[in-house]
Amino acid sequence: MKILLLDEDKETYQVLKEVAQLSGSEIIQVTDVEKAKQIIDEATDIDGIVAEQRLGDRPTWEVIQYMKNSEGVREIPFIILTSSLTDDEKDFYQYMGVTTILEKPFNPLEVFTAIVEHLKQTKGEEYIKSRLEEEEVDKNALKKILETLINLLKKLLFKK
């Protein structure tokens, strides 16, 4: 899987990169809103977007709005990952259609779980399997990751 990270924070990138490597996935860090839009236009294999609220002086909700107006990318999961949000900001992002809002510090597995669950709902389980298999993932590592994601999903679902 390929995940676009819209965040200037190197630590966030490192944490996500380490977890992504376990599944043969790739994290692409972008620190400019216009560059993010360009990648979304050109790359047909982006499986998820994880974003801080702002990149430099621009809000990342611009990217969400851009996606809504672009064919073929509306269904890409969009996760807000930030240090703090007001209730009004949370409401705004939910209105904009973000998949999930996670606060820093975060559990990187929650990021991948949210992406996988959204893709499963919108594109099906076979799509997820094909995307993970394309990366020539070690079957035992894939099995462990899927088990971890399933257990985390169960915890999240039964927590509510």
N, CA and C atoms as a LAMMPS dump frame, in Angstrom:
ITEM: TIMESTEP
0
ITEM: NUMBER OF ATOMS
480
ITEM: BOX BOUNDS ff ff ff
-5.0000000000000000e+02 5.0000000000000000e+02
-5.0000000000000000e+02 5.0000000000000000e+02
-5.0000000000000000e+02 5.0000000000000000e+02
ITEM: ATOMS id mol type element x y z
1 1 1 N 0.844 -1.183 0
2 1 2 C 0 0 0
3 1 3 C 0.885 1.24 0
4 2 1 N 0.377 2.294 -0.574
5 2 2 C 1.07 3.585 -0.559
6 2 3 C 0.214 4.572 0.215
7 3 1 N 0.866 5.231 1.166
8 3 2 C 0.17 6.197 2.005
9 3 3 C 0.887 7.531 1.894
10 4 1 N 0.122 8.567 1.631
11 4 2 C 0.643 9.92 1.513
12 4 3 C 0.542 10.593 2.878
13 5 1 N 1.656 11.061 3.411
14 5 2 C 1.697 11.749 4.705
15 5 3 C 1.898 13.235 4.465
16 6 1 N 0.909 14.041 4.854
17 6 2 C 0.994 15.498 4.721
18 6 3 C 1.318 16.063 6.093
19 7 1 N 2.596 16.087 6.42
20 7 2 C 3.031 16.493 7.753
21 7 3 C 4.512 16.84 7.685
22 8 1 N 4.896 17.9 8.349
23 8 2 C 6.293 18.312 8.371
24 8 3 C 7.093 17.6 9.454
25 9 1 N 6.417 16.919 10.371
26 9 2 C 7.053 16.28 11.519
27 9 3 C 7.8 15.008 11.105
28 10 1 N 9.114 14.996 11.321
29 10 2 C 9.95 13.849 10.956
30 10 3 C 9.656 12.636 11.835
31 11 1 N 9.319 12.859 13.113
32 11 2 C 9.023 11.743 14.011
33 11 3 C 7.776 10.992 13.566
34 12 1 N 6.752 11.706 13.164
35 12 2 C 5.533 11.068 12.668
36 12 3 C 5.867 10.216 11.455
37 13 1 N 6.671 10.753 10.564
38 13 2 C 7.089 10.013 9.37
39 13 3 C 7.829 8.737 9.76
40 14 1 N 8.784 8.847 10.675
41 14 2 C 9.591 7.688 11.084
42 14 3 C 8.732 6.588 11.682
43 15 1 N 7.818 6.964 12.571
44 15 2 C 6.96 5.971 13.227
45 15 3 C 6.095 5.257 12.19
46 16 1 N 5.468 6.02 11.311
47 16 2 C 4.615 5.406 10.282
48 16 3 C 5.437 4.567 9.305
49 17 1 N 6.628 5.037 8.972
50 17 2 C 7.494 4.312 8.045
51 17 3 C 7.888 2.953 8.62
52 18 1 N 8.233 2.922 9.894
53 18 2 C 8.635 1.667 10.529
54 18 3 C 7.498 0.65 10.513
55 19 1 N 6.294 1.088 10.837
56 19 2 C 5.144 0.174 10.824
57 19 3 C 4.804 -0.22 9.389
58 20 1 N 4.9 0.711 8.466
59 20 2 C 4.593 0.422 7.059
60 20 3 C 5.524 -0.647 6.5
61 21 1 N 6.771 -0.624 6.895
62 21 2 C 7.733 -1.596 6.384
63 21 3 C 7.359 -3.022 6.765
64 22 1 N 6.669 -3.196 7.88
65 22 2 C 6.249 -4.534 8.302
66 22 3 C 5.302 -5.174 7.302
67 23 1 N 4.55 -4.35 6.59
68 23 2 C 3.591 -4.884 5.613
69 23 3 C 4.041 -4.637 4.18
70 24 1 N 5.25 -4.141 4.005
71 24 2 C 5.718 -3.846 2.655
72 24 3 C 5.085 -2.598 2.087
73 25 1 N 4.516 -1.779 2.939
74 25 2 C 3.857 -0.548 2.497
75 25 3 C 4.861 0.594 2.429
76 26 1 N 4.445 1.678 1.822
77 26 2 C 5.313 2.839 1.624
78 26 3 C 4.63 4.103 2.131
79 27 1 N 5.41 4.927 2.839
80 27 2 C 4.937 6.228 3.298
81 27 3 C 5.654 7.288 2.47
82 28 1 N 4.879 8.164 1.863
83 28 2 C 5.45 9.258 1.073
84 28 3 C 5.145 10.548 1.826
85 29 1 N 6.19 11.203 2.33
86 29 2 C 5.989 12.44 3.089
87 29 3 C 6.03 13.641 2.156
88 30 1 N 5.018 14.49 2.311
89 30 2 C 4.912 15.71 1.511
90 30 3 C 4.692 16.873 2.473
91 31 1 N 5.366 17.979 2.228
92 31 2 C 5.254 19.132 3.125
93 31 3 C 4.688 20.364 2.427
94 32 1 N 4.015 20.142 1.294
95 32 2 C 3.465 21.255 0.531
96 32 3 C 2.108 20.843 -0.032
97 33 1 N 1.098 21.658 0.146
98 33 2 C -0.259 21.35 -0.299
99 33 3 C -0.323 21.167 -1.815
100 34 1 N 0.34 22.022 -2.566
101 34 2 C 0.305 21.914 -4.031
102 34 3 C 0.984 20.637 -4.51
103 35 1 N 2.082 20.255 -3.868
104 35 2 C 2.767 19.006 -4.213
105 35 3 C 1.851 17.815 -3.912
106 36 1 N 1.117 17.874 -2.81
107 36 2 C 0.172 16.805 -2.465
108 36 3 C -0.887 16.657 -3.559
109 37 1 N -1.431 17.771 -4.023
110 37 2 C -2.437 17.737 -5.088
111 37 3 C -1.854 17.122 -6.369
112 38 1 N -0.607 17.48 -6.661
113 38 2 C 0.056 16.956 -7.856
114 38 3 C 0.225 15.434 -7.745
115 39 1 N 0.649 14.949 -6.592
116 39 2 C 0.823 13.507 -6.397
117 39 3 C -0.519 12.792 -6.518
118 40 1 N -1.559 13.362 -5.942
119 40 2 C -2.894 12.767 -6.028
120 40 3 C -3.34 12.669 -7.487
121 41 1 N -3.034 13.678 -8.284
122 41 2 C -3.388 13.662 -9.712
123 41 3 C -2.604 12.605 -10.487
124 42 1 N -1.313 12.476 -10.179
125 42 2 C -0.427 11.636 -10.973
126 42 3 C -0.383 10.179 -10.512
127 43 1 N -0.472 9.937 -9.224
128 43 2 C -0.332 8.576 -8.692
129 43 3 C -1.706 7.928 -8.573
130 44 1 N -1.899 6.861 -9.281
131 44 2 C -3.186 6.171 -9.226
132 44 3 C -3.206 5.084 -8.154
133 45 1 N -2.112 4.957 -7.415
134 45 2 C -2.007 3.869 -6.453
135 45 3 C -1.894 4.343 -4.998
136 46 1 N -2.4 5.519 -4.689
137 46 2 C -2.409 6.008 -3.314
138 46 3 C -3.582 5.345 -2.589
139 47 1 N -3.284 4.688 -1.477
140 47 2 C -4.31 3.962 -0.734
141 47 3 C -4.837 4.72 0.473
142 48 1 N -4.139 5.752 0.906
143 48 2 C -4.59 6.519 2.052
144 48 3 C -3.8 7.804 2.191
145 49 1 N -4.423 8.771 2.867
146 49 2 C -3.766 10.053 3.135
147 49 3 C -3.892 10.326 4.627
148 50 1 N -2.756 10.654 5.224
149 50 2 C -2.701 11.008 6.639
150 50 3 C -2.168 12.437 6.692
151 51 1 N -2.882 13.32 7.405
152 51 2 C -2.512 14.734 7.344
153 51 3 C -2.606 15.432 8.694
154 52 1 N -1.656 16.303 8.933
155 52 2 C -1.729 17.267 10.023
156 52 3 C -2.708 18.341 9.55
157 53 1 N -3.155 19.191 10.456
158 53 2 C -4.123 20.227 10.077
159 53 3 C -3.576 21.229 9.08
160 54 1 N -2.295 21.53 9.197
161 54 2 C -1.704 22.553 8.335
162 54 3 C -0.372 22.068 7.786
163 55 1 N -0.074 22.532 6.595
164 55 2 C 1.253 22.376 6.011
165 55 3 C 1.746 23.783 5.734
166 56 1 N 2.741 24.18 6.489
167 56 2 C 3.196 25.562 6.373
168 56 3 C 2.076 26.494 6.776
169 57 1 N 1.708 27.399 5.871
170 57 2 C 0.649 28.366 6.18
171 57 3 C -0.694 27.981 5.553
172 58 1 N -0.793 26.736 5.03
173 58 2 C -2.029 26.327 4.351
174 58 3 C -2.712 25.169 5.072
175 59 1 N -4.029 25.215 5.137
176 59 2 C -4.769 24.116 5.78
177 59 3 C -4.85 22.904 4.847
178 60 1 N -4.753 21.709 5.431
179 60 2 C -4.815 20.504 4.608
180 60 3 C -6.239 20.174 4.159
181 61 1 N -7.235 20.864 4.728
182 61 2 C -8.596 20.623 4.242
183 61 3 C -8.717 21.025 2.773
184 62 1 N -7.785 21.848 2.286
185 62 2 C -7.763 22.185 0.858
186 62 3 C -7.591 20.923 0.022
187 63 1 N -6.815 19.978 0.534
188 63 2 C -6.584 18.726 -0.183
189 63 3 C -7.867 17.894 -0.189
190 64 1 N -8.579 17.876 0.935
191 64 2 C -9.852 17.148 0.997
192 64 3 C -10.815 17.722 -0.035
193 65 1 N -10.915 19.035 -0.082
194 65 2 C -11.809 19.692 -1.039
195 65 3 C -11.394 19.377 -2.468
196 66 1 N -10.11 19.396 -2.717
197 66 2 C -9.581 19.07 -4.04
198 66 3 C -9.959 17.644 -4.442
199 67 1 N -9.858 16.716 -3.491
200 67 2 C -10.197 15.318 -3.757
201 67 3 C -11.671 15.154 -4.099
202 68 1 N -12.519 15.913 -3.424
203 68 2 C -13.962 15.825 -3.691
204 68 3 C -14.289 16.207 -5.129
205 69 1 N -13.467 17.068 -5.716
206 69 2 C -13.709 17.544 -7.068
207 69 3 C -12.922 16.773 -8.125
208 70 1 N -12.225 15.708 -7.717
209 70 2 C -11.401 14.934 -8.648
210 70 3 C -11.936 13.514 -8.775
211 71 1 N -12.088 13.068 -10.006
212 71 2 C -12.57 11.703 -10.266
213 71 3 C -11.557 10.683 -9.774
214 72 1 N -12.067 9.588 -9.223
215 72 2 C -11.219 8.464 -8.864
216 72 3 C -10.473 8.558 -7.553
217 73 1 N -10.526 9.703 -6.886
218 73 2 C -9.788 9.823 -5.614
219 73 3 C -10.703 10.146 -4.432
220 74 1 N -11.978 10.273 -4.696
221 74 2 C -12.917 10.616 -3.62
222 74 3 C -12.947 9.569 -2.529
223 75 1 N -12.734 8.302 -2.904
224 75 2 C -12.851 7.227 -1.926
225 75 3 C -11.559 6.951 -1.153
226 76 1 N -10.491 7.661 -1.431
227 76 2 C -9.247 7.459 -0.682
228 76 3 C -9.475 7.894 0.765
229 77 1 N -9.151 7.013 1.723
230 77 2 C -9.323 7.397 3.126
231 77 3 C -8.42 8.572 3.494
232 78 1 N -8.972 9.513 4.239
233 78 2 C -8.252 10.717 4.656
234 78 3 C -8.308 10.783 6.173
235 79 1 N -7.143 10.736 6.808
236 79 2 C -7.058 10.726 8.265
237 79 3 C -6.382 11.999 8.743
238 80 1 N -7.026 12.678 9.677
239 80 2 C -6.41 13.839 10.312
240 80 3 C -5.657 13.325 11.539
241 81 1 N -4.395 13.679 11.625
242 81 2 C -3.528 13.264 12.724
243 81 3 C -2.909 14.541 13.282
244 82 1 N -3.35 14.95 14.472
245 82 2 C -2.945 16.256 14.965
246 82 3 C -2.802 16.264 16.474
247 83 1 N -2.166 17.302 16.985
248 83 2 C -1.938 17.416 18.418
249 83 3 C -3.164 17.867 19.184
250 84 1 N -3.93 18.731 18.578
251 84 2 C -5.122 19.21 19.283
252 84 3 C -6.151 19.744 18.298
253 85 1 N -7.386 19.441 18.615
254 85 2 C -8.501 19.931 17.808
255 85 3 C -9.607 20.404 18.741
256 86 1 N -10.243 21.487 18.368
257 86 2 C -11.422 21.919 19.115
258 86 3 C -12.61 21.08 18.642
259 87 1 N -13.696 21.12 19.375
260 87 2 C -14.905 20.408 18.955
261 87 3 C -15.412 20.938 17.621
262 88 1 N -15.31 22.253 17.425
263 88 2 C -15.747 22.847 16.151
264 88 3 C -14.89 22.344 14.984
265 89 1 N -13.577 22.226 15.216
266 89 2 C -12.689 21.716 14.166
267 89 3 C -13.012 20.262 13.85
268 90 1 N -13.279 19.469 14.885
269 90 2 C -13.661 18.063 14.666
270 90 3 C -14.943 17.986 13.843
271 91 1 N -15.914 18.8 14.204
272 91 2 C -17.17 18.826 13.452
273 91 3 C -16.926 19.219 11.992
274 92 1 N -16.07 20.205 11.781
275 92 2 C -15.747 20.666 10.428
276 92 3 C -15.128 19.538 9.614
277 93 1 N -14.131 18.85 10.182
278 93 2 C -13.475 17.767 9.449
279 93 3 C -14.425 16.614 9.161
280 94 1 N -15.306 16.325 10.096
281 94 2 C -16.293 15.271 9.845
282 94 3 C -17.236 15.7 8.723
283 95 1 N -17.619 16.964 8.728
284 95 2 C -18.459 17.503 7.651
285 95 3 C -17.737 17.401 6.295
286 96 1 N -16.429 17.645 6.309
287 96 2 C -15.636 17.578 5.079
288 96 3 C -15.467 16.145 4.587
289 97 1 N -15.725 15.18 5.457
290 97 2 C -15.674 13.783 5.033
291 97 3 C -14.415 13.024 5.386
292 98 1 N -13.661 13.488 6.397
293 98 2 C -12.484 12.721 6.791
294 98 3 C -12.912 11.356 7.306
295 99 1 N -12.05 10.395 7.128
296 99 2 C -12.33 9.025 7.547
297 99 3 C -12.229 8.891 9.057
298 100 1 N -11.163 9.44 9.616
299 100 2 C -10.884 9.314 11.041
300 100 3 C -10.083 10.52 11.505
301 101 1 N -10.257 10.864 12.774
302 101 2 C -9.444 11.899 13.411
303 101 3 C -8.705 11.235 14.566
304 102 1 N -7.367 11.317 14.543
305 102 2 C -6.543 10.745 15.604
306 102 3 C -5.671 11.85 16.191
307 103 1 N -5.5 11.792 17.491
308 103 2 C -4.681 12.807 18.154
309 103 3 C -3.29 12.275 18.464
310 104 1 N -2.291 13.137 18.315
311 104 2 C -0.914 12.819 18.681
312 104 3 C -0.767 12.977 20.192
313 105 1 N -0.02 12.154 20.878
314 105 2 C 0.673 10.971 20.358
315 105 3 C -0.334 9.919 19.941
316 106 1 N 0.046 9.116 18.955
317 106 2 C -0.887 8.184 18.348
318 106 3 C -0.289 6.786 18.273
319 107 1 N -1.171 5.827 18.106
320 107 2 C -0.765 4.449 17.868
321 107 3 C -0.74 4.262 16.358
322 108 1 N 0.414 3.991 15.751
323 108 2 C 0.48 3.885 14.298
324 108 3 C -0.415 2.779 13.735
325 109 1 N -0.667 1.745 14.511
326 109 2 C -1.555 0.687 14.028
327 109 3 C -2.969 1.206 13.809
328 110 1 N -3.375 2.201 14.601
329 110 2 C -4.706 2.793 14.406
330 110 3 C -4.811 3.461 13.039
331 111 1 N -3.729 4.058 12.595
332 111 2 C -3.715 4.706 11.278
333 111 3 C -3.947 3.655 10.192
334 112 1 N -3.173 2.578 10.256
335 112 2 C -3.296 1.532 9.243
336 112 3 C -4.642 0.82 9.346
337 113 1 N -5.13 0.628 10.553
338 113 2 C -6.431 -0.001 10.746
339 113 3 C -7.526 0.836 10.097
340 114 1 N -7.489 2.142 10.302
341 114 2 C -8.507 3.031 9.721
342 114 3 C -8.467 2.98 8.192
343 115 1 N -7.271 2.962 7.633
344 115 2 C -7.133 2.91 6.176
345 115 3 C -7.659 1.584 5.638
346 116 1 N -7.217 0.492 6.257
347 116 2 C -7.63 -0.83 5.792
348 116 3 C -9.139 -1.009 5.926
349 117 1 N -9.699 -0.577 7.039
350 117 2 C -11.147 -0.73 7.247
351 117 3 C -11.938 0.084 6.216
352 118 1 N -11.492 1.298 5.945
353 118 2 C -12.181 2.127 4.945
354 118 3 C -12.089 1.491 3.552
355 119 1 N -10.896 1.026 3.201
356 119 2 C -10.724 0.391 1.895
357 119 3 C -11.545 -0.893 1.793
358 120 1 N -11.62 -1.608 2.89
359 120 2 C -12.417 -2.841 2.902
360 120 3 C -13.885 -2.516 2.617
361 121 1 N -14.382 -1.44 3.228
362 121 2 C -15.781 -1.045 3.031
363 121 3 C -16.038 -0.494 1.634
364 122 1 N -15.083 0.252 1.082
365 122 2 C -15.312 0.9 -0.206
366 122 3 C -14.864 0.073 -1.406
367 123 1 N -13.797 -0.721 -1.248
368 123 2 C -13.252 -1.456 -2.395
369 123 3 C -13.255 -2.971 -2.21
370 124 1 N -13.496 -3.431 -0.992
371 124 2 C -13.575 -4.866 -0.752
372 124 3 C -12.283 -5.472 -0.238
373 125 1 N -12.436 -6.632 0.344
374 125 2 C -11.32 -7.337 0.954
375 125 3 C -10.29 -7.785 -0.08
376 126 1 N -10.754 -8.157 -1.258
377 126 2 C -9.838 -8.606 -2.305
378 126 3 C -8.877 -7.492 -2.726
379 127 1 N -9.386 -6.257 -2.749
380 127 2 C -8.521 -5.122 -3.094
381 127 3 C -7.379 -5.007 -2.087
382 128 1 N -7.7 -5.106 -0.798
383 128 2 C -6.682 -4.999 0.24
384 128 3 C -5.656 -6.111 0.076
385 129 1 N -6.126 -7.314 -0.109
386 129 2 C -5.205 -8.44 -0.28
387 129 3 C -4.304 -8.223 -1.483
388 130 1 N -4.872 -7.759 -2.58
389 130 2 C -4.07 -7.559 -3.784
390 130 3 C -3.024 -6.465 -3.575
391 131 1 N -3.404 -5.411 -2.87
392 131 2 C -2.447 -4.313 -2.623
393 131 3 C -1.312 -4.766 -1.718
394 132 1 N -1.608 -5.576 -0.738
395 132 2 C -0.559 -6.067 0.15
396 132 3 C 0.29 -7.12 -0.551
397 133 1 N -0.307 -7.956 -1.355
398 133 2 C 0.443 -8.985 -2.064
399 133 3 C 1.323 -8.399 -3.154
400 134 1 N 0.916 -7.285 -3.745
401 134 2 C 1.733 -6.633 -4.767
402 134 3 C 3.108 -6.268 -4.236
403 135 1 N 3.177 -6.012 -2.96
404 135 2 C 4.429 -5.587 -2.354
405 135 3 C 5.328 -6.759 -1.985
406 136 1 N 4.931 -7.99 -2.37
407 136 2 C 5.69 -9.197 -2.084
408 136 3 C 6.003 -9.312 -0.596
409 137 1 N 4.969 -9.249 0.183
410 137 2 C 5.091 -9.295 1.629
411 137 3 C 5.316 -10.718 2.076
412 138 1 N 6.172 -10.895 3.062
413 138 2 C 6.354 -12.19 3.699
414 138 3 C 5.013 -12.611 4.296
415 139 1 N 4.556 -13.812 3.974
416 139 2 C 3.219 -14.26 4.381
417 139 3 C 3.057 -14.283 5.897
418 140 1 N 4.091 -14.665 6.634
419 140 2 C 3.982 -14.692 8.096
420 140 3 C 3.844 -13.282 8.662
421 141 1 N 4.583 -12.332 8.11
422 141 2 C 4.476 -10.943 8.57
423 141 3 C 3.092 -10.398 8.257
424 142 1 N 2.579 -10.708 7.069
425 142 2 C 1.243 -10.261 6.687
426 142 3 C 0.198 -10.841 7.629
427 143 1 N 0.329 -12.116 7.937
428 143 2 C -0.621 -12.765 8.838
429 143 3 C -0.609 -12.087 10.209
430 144 1 N 0.572 -11.788 10.732
431 144 2 C 0.68 -11.129 12.037
432 144 3 C 0.067 -9.734 11.998
433 145 1 N 0.308 -9.015 10.932
434 145 2 C -0.239 -7.654 10.811
435 145 3 C -1.756 -7.707 10.737
436 146 1 N -2.286 -8.607 9.911
437 146 2 C -3.74 -8.721 9.795
438 146 3 C -4.367 -9.134 11.125
439 147 1 N -3.731 -10.054 11.848
440 147 2 C -4.24 -10.458 13.161
441 147 3 C -4.239 -9.276 14.114
442 148 1 N -3.162 -8.492 14.106
443 148 2 C -3.062 -7.325 14.974
444 148 3 C -4.145 -6.314 14.611
445 149 1 N -4.334 -6.077 13.318
446 149 2 C -5.355 -5.131 12.876
447 149 3 C -6.757 -5.607 13.256
448 150 1 N -7.007 -6.897 13.099
449 150 2 C -8.32 -7.442 13.463
450 150 3 C -8.557 -7.288 14.961
451 151 1 N -7.557 -7.614 15.758
452 151 2 C -7.702 -7.469 17.217
453 151 3 C -7.908 -6.019 17.613
454 152 1 N -7.179 -5.116 16.971
455 152 2 C -7.343 -3.698 17.27
456 152 3 C -8.736 -3.219 16.864
457 153 1 N -9.211 -3.669 15.713
458 153 2 C -10.558 -3.306 15.279
459 153 3 C -11.607 -3.812 16.264
460 154 1 N -11.442 -5.031 16.728
461 154 2 C -12.383 -5.578 17.706
462 154 3 C -12.407 -4.729 18.96
463 155 1 N -11.223 -4.34 19.431
464 155 2 C -11.138 -3.5 20.63
465 155 3 C -11.83 -2.16 20.403
466 156 1 N -11.564 -1.569 19.235
467 156 2 C -12.17 -0.271 18.929
468 156 3 C -13.677 -0.372 18.785
469 157 1 N -14.145 -1.415 18.128
470 157 2 C -15.581 -1.575 17.906
471 157 3 C -16.34 -1.877 19.193
472 158 1 N -15.746 -2.682 20.055
473 158 2 C -16.437 -3.054 21.288
474 158 3 C -16.237 -2.051 22.397
475 159 1 N -15.349 -1.094 22.185
476 159 2 C -15.112 -0.05 23.178
477 159 3 C -16.282 0.914 23.216
478 160 1 N -16.941 1.107 22.076
479 160 2 C -18.009 2.103 21.939
480 160 3 C -19.287 1.615 22.466
